[in-house]
């Protein structure tokens, strides 16, 4: 492969002139521009690529956030049921508008949002919900809390999302819903998932906890399935410490969600169903509303920086940025994720690669150590009398066998990522530091075994 060397100054000049896209496409490999920096590895005594530089901090706050919380404190309206125009109802309207949904119900966490949806759909003992093993435990917790069975389908190794073919293989007469997880803030294969759901008469609950404002075929994630759930936990790209939200266009279904999350009490004040108390409080909503003016600008900046980083990395041997499905628009970029393919780095393990990167001043990390199919909760529920009563011995034995997800194991072993909520708000020079450090380690791959 022919190499074309460019200095960083030339690259930045090209970017500032608006010609980055053309430059990236015309530069063979796009990674040849750091030859002048690919000297001795910092971990072996060389100069690091990135030195004495910090990243944008997260979670975000400014004086608007402080003022919003102060105003709420002074108002003495601290609970959503005190006022129909308090911060929580106001946030619900604004968030629904932001994602293009008719309705929103705010909850105390993303896990609470998911569990509320499971209950609102009438899913319970004896029922099954198909979801991903590569996710936060809150995803399966929402199913287990309803005493239903979380069935884990395997992944597509390049997108880290549910494999629709394996989803369909695991549907049976007890399956009631599919719960795709939009990993990293990018879309699962929603076209296929919605087709499968329609064919088998299943509900779809989108776990969009990481996917605020991300798009698929012109729709915001969370608005494609029957219900969509978000998290506003401190690390998320829209954050208030803890917090969650449900969106949908079906008013009757959303009224059921409201009733469930309000300890079973409807908007009319009647206690109608069994339900937990999952209401978001006014202070969480105040934090969210206080940061509202810059949400879309920060979203756009993450996407621009992610596009620049992908252009720099897409042809680096052994580094494979997360695959995006056709129809994927802008992403949330809660994570900027990639696969590390060690066969291109002289079979050096990922930990050594990441150690070398850290010495260059760039910290990437693995994400999930083990898929949920390898965690002890499975033995726990299979030993519980309640599950033995609800499911046949044959079904539970089959369930244990179905829990094997080899593609998820591979993703856990290969994936490296940047916690992107804050860092992806940096400059293009920051993104170049990331790319330059990765490329430097690649070009010194023959030295990695000496670390």
Buried (B, 14 or more C-beta within 10 A) or exposed (E): EEEEEBEBEEBBEBBEEEEBEEBBEEBEBBBBBBBEBBEEBBBEEBEBBBEEBEBBEBBBBEEBBEEBBEBBEEBEBBEBEEBEEBBBBBBBEBBBEBBBBEBBBBBBBBBBBBBBBBBBBEBBEBBBBBBBBBBBEBBBBBBBBBBBBBBBBBBBBBBBBBBBEBBBEBBEEBBBBBBBBBBBBBBBBBBBBBEBBEEEEBBBBBBBBBBBBBBBEEBBBBBBBBBBBBBBBEBBBBBBEBBBBBBBBBEEBBBBBBBBBBBBBBEEEEEBBEBBEBBBBBBBBBBBBBBBEEBEEBBEBBBBBBBBBBBBBBBBBBBBBBBBBEBBBBBBBBBBBBBBEBEBBEEBEBEBBBBBBBBBBBBBEBBBEEBBBBBEBBEEBBEEEEBEEBBEEEBBEEBEEBBEBEBBBBBBBBBBBBBBBBBBBBBBBBBBBBBBBBBBBBBBBEBBEEB
